[in-house]
Amino acid sequence: MQGRLSWVPEREEGGDGTVKKRTLDRSERFAIWMGIVGNAVLFGGKIAIGLAFNSIRTSYREADEGHPFGHHRAQPIAGLIVAIFTGIVGFEVITQSVARLFTGTAIERGILPILLVAAVMVVKLGMHFVARAVAQRTRSTALMASAADHRNDVLISAAVLAGVVAANLGLPVFDPIVAILIGLWIIRAGFSIGRDNIKYLMGEVPPKELLDRILEKARAIDGVLALNDVFAHYVGTTVEIELHINVDRRIDIEKAHSIGKKVQWAIEDMEEISRAFIHIDPLEA
């Protein structure tokens, strides 16, 4: 969100002594159109993000013929889209702020702009806390990215509020400087969101704490003598694991198969796990 801007045209005397308004020069026209186009792009980006967040529902769809391992990658894809547009927002904030430094754009003064911006901040802050709380409970990367997007809107509104207050105090240069710093922070936040979601798309190894809990579940099954060859990776926001278990070689195939299925069910019962592939290796008891 950007603050509402009003141009303060300078007046100069003509050759005949009359006073005439100064027209906008090329740099000023560029700054105006940059803001218009930039805001249009961001508006379109907001729509794209909204459509992308339909992936939250898509990611919970059951596996089908076209996606035999489910749709778990949908959420990090949505998070990556948010990261890209977050970086665009930060860049747009910086470019508009730099333009204001050189074009003499003035922030509209008065109490009404302050109240409007403060109201937006309160609403967006509430949206941020709700989205973050749900994301932490459900481990939804898409919702966490949405929470970060709301937080960025709060920061942008804070920059606008600071600019309006500074303008009322006669310190207009304070506004673009604060906005530039916030723009840099938003770009950094976008990079962080992108990095966190790329690891889910690239099949990164899950944390050691989760692996230890998986192995503990397997060892607790009666008939499992040892574990070996553990391979685990993210598929979207959930984990697939391949695990080799050792069973007594003297038991029959049906009993060995039963032990393997019990290990599979115990592991897949964990919320973080989407699928477990269990291989049975014989071992002298």
Secondary structure as the mmCIF struct_conf table of DSSP 4:
data_model
#
loop_
_struct_conf.conf_type_id
_struct_conf.id
_struct_conf.beg_label_comp_id
_struct_conf.beg_label_asym_id
_struct_conf.beg_label_seq_id
_struct_conf.end_label_comp_id
_struct_conf.end_label_asym_id
_struct_conf.end_label_seq_id
STRN STRN1 LEU A 5 SER A 6
STRN STRN2 ARG A 11 GLU A 13
TURN_TY1_P TURN_TY1_P1 GLY A 15 ASP A 16
BEND BEND1 GLY A 17 GLY A 17
STRN STRN3 VAL A 19 LYS A 21
HELX_LH_PP_P HELX_LH_PP_P1 ARG A 22 LEU A 24
HELX_RH_AL_P HELX_RH_AL_P1 ARG A 26 ALA A 52
TURN_TY1_P TURN_TY1_P2 PHE A 53 ASN A 54
HELX_RH_AL_P HELX_RH_AL_P2 SER A 55 THR A 58
TURN_TY1_P TURN_TY1_P3 SER A 59 TYR A 60
BEND BEND2 ARG A 61 ARG A 61
HELX_LH_PP_P HELX_LH_PP_P2 GLU A 62 ALA A 63
BEND BEND3 GLU A 65 GLY A 66
TURN_TY1_P TURN_TY1_P4 PRO A 68 PHE A 69
BEND BEND4 HIS A 71 HIS A 71
TURN_TY1_P TURN_TY1_P5 HIS A 72 ARG A 73
HELX_RH_AL_P HELX_RH_AL_P3 ALA A 74 THR A 103
TURN_TY1_P TURN_TY1_P6 GLY A 104 GLY A 104
STRN STRN4 ALA A 106 ILE A 107
HELX_LH_PP_P HELX_LH_PP_P3 GLU A 108 ARG A 109
BEND BEND5 GLY A 110 GLY A 110
HELX_RH_AL_P HELX_RH_AL_P4 ILE A 111 THR A 138
TURN_TY1_P TURN_TY1_P7 ARG A 139 ARG A 139
HELX_RH_AL_P HELX_RH_AL_P5 THR A 141 ASN A 168
TURN_TY1_P TURN_TY1_P8 LEU A 169 GLY A 170
TURN_TY1_P TURN_TY1_P9 PRO A 172 VAL A 173
HELX_RH_AL_P HELX_RH_AL_P6 PHE A 174 LEU A 201
TURN_TY1_P TURN_TY1_P10 MET A 202 GLY A 203
HELX_LH_PP_P HELX_LH_PP_P4 GLU A 204 PRO A 207
HELX_RH_AL_P HELX_RH_AL_P7 LYS A 208 ARG A 219
TURN_TY1_P TURN_TY1_P11 ALA A 220 ALA A 220
BEND BEND6 ILE A 221 ILE A 221
TURN_TY1_P TURN_TY1_P12 ASP A 222 GLY A 223
STRN STRN5 ALA A 226 VAL A 235
TURN_TY1_P TURN_TY1_P13 GLY A 236 THR A 237
STRN STRN6 THR A 238 ASP A 248
TURN_TY1_P TURN_TY1_P14 ARG A 249 ARG A 250
BEND BEND7 ILE A 251 ILE A 251
HELX_RH_AL_P HELX_RH_AL_P8 ILE A 253 GLU A 268
TURN_TY1_P TURN_TY1_P15 ASP A 269 ASP A 269
BEND BEND8 MET A 270 MET A 270
TURN_TY1_P TURN_TY1_P16 GLU A 271 GLU A 272
STRN STRN7 ILE A 273 LEU A 283
#
